[in-house]
Amino acid sequence: MIIPKPARFKNEALLERIRQMPCIVCGAPGPSDPSHIKSRGAGGGDTEHNCVPMCRDCHCEWGRKGWYTFLGQHIAFADWLLDHGWDIDVFNRKLSHP
């Protein structure tokens, strides 16, 4: 039996606002990609705490390297996530938001 994937809520207004912002990682001016900290495939939604602006280069690097390596190389962004309520468990390689 195949279980259908649940419909995902898409917040176009939020995504458009994020596209106009500078990259949160390197500061490059917009337009930016709305990057999901917890991916859509993992159940992350289009919410204020889960979407951040990233330039295309940083967004591709985030996806290519994975969050664990990416945050190790971009400590200021890791600090930003911690300041915004994200839990970074480096021992178990878990990134979560309560």
C-alpha positions as CSV (number, residue, x, y, z in Angstrom):
1,M,0.0,0.0,0.0
2,I,1.4,3.4,-1.0
3,I,0.7,6.2,1.4
4,P,0.4,9.6,-0.3
5,K,2.6,12.4,0.8
6,P,0.7,15.1,2.8
7,A,0.1,18.4,1.1
8,R,2.7,21.0,2.1
9,F,1.6,24.5,3.0
10,K,3.5,27.0,0.9
11,N,3.7,30.6,2.2
12,E,4.4,32.6,-1.0
13,A,4.3,36.0,0.8
14,L,7.1,34.8,3.2
15,L,9.1,33.3,0.4
16,E,8.9,36.5,-1.6
17,R,10.0,38.6,1.3
18,I,13.0,36.3,2.0
19,R,14.0,36.6,-1.7
20,Q,14.5,40.3,-1.3
21,M,16.8,40.0,1.7
22,P,20.6,39.7,1.7
23,C,22.3,36.4,2.3
24,I,22.3,35.5,6.0
25,V,25.7,33.7,5.6
26,C,27.9,35.9,3.5
27,G,25.9,39.2,3.3
28,A,25.6,39.1,-0.6
29,P,22.7,41.4,-1.7
30,G,19.4,39.8,-2.8
31,P,17.8,38.3,-4.6
32,S,18.3,35.3,-2.3
33,D,17.0,31.7,-2.3
34,P,14.6,31.0,0.6
35,S,16.6,28.2,2.2
36,H,14.9,25.8,4.6
37,I,16.9,24.9,7.6
38,K,14.9,21.7,8.0
39,S,14.3,20.6,4.5
40,R,10.9,20.3,2.9
41,G,11.5,16.6,2.4
42,A,12.2,16.2,6.1
43,G,8.9,18.0,7.0
44,G,10.2,21.5,7.3
45,G,7.7,24.1,6.3
46,D,7.6,27.7,5.0
47,T,7.8,29.4,8.4
48,E,9.6,32.3,9.9
49,H,11.8,30.1,12.0
50,N,12.6,27.6,9.2
51,C,13.4,29.8,6.2
52,V,16.4,32.0,5.8
53,P,17.8,34.0,2.9
54,M,20.9,32.5,1.2
55,C,22.6,33.5,-2.0
56,R,22.7,30.8,-4.6
57,D,26.4,29.9,-3.7
58,C,25.8,29.5,0.0
59,H,22.5,27.6,-0.6
60,C,24.2,25.2,-3.0
61,E,27.1,24.8,-0.5
62,W,24.6,24.1,2.3
63,G,23.0,21.3,0.3
64,R,26.2,19.9,-1.1
65,K,28.1,19.8,2.3
66,G,25.2,19.2,4.6
67,W,24.4,21.3,7.6
68,Y,27.0,19.7,9.9
69,T,30.0,20.6,7.8
70,F,28.5,23.9,6.6
71,L,27.9,25.1,10.2
72,G,31.4,24.1,11.1
73,Q,32.7,26.4,8.4
74,H,30.3,29.2,9.0
75,I,30.4,29.7,12.8
76,A,28.5,33.0,12.7
77,F,25.5,31.4,11.0
78,A,25.7,28.5,13.6
79,D,25.6,31.2,16.3
80,W,22.6,32.9,14.6
81,L,20.7,29.6,14.6
82,L,21.4,29.1,18.3
83,D,20.2,32.7,19.0
84,H,17.0,31.9,17.2
85,G,16.1,28.8,19.2
86,W,17.7,26.0,17.1
87,D,19.4,23.1,18.9
88,I,22.7,21.9,17.4
89,D,23.7,18.5,18.7
90,V,27.2,18.0,17.3
91,F,27.7,14.6,19.0
92,N,24.5,13.0,17.5
93,R,24.5,15.3,14.4
94,K,21.0,16.6,15.0
95,L,19.7,20.0,14.2
96,S,16.2,20.7,15.6
97,H,13.9,23.5,16.6
98,P,11.5,22.9,19.5
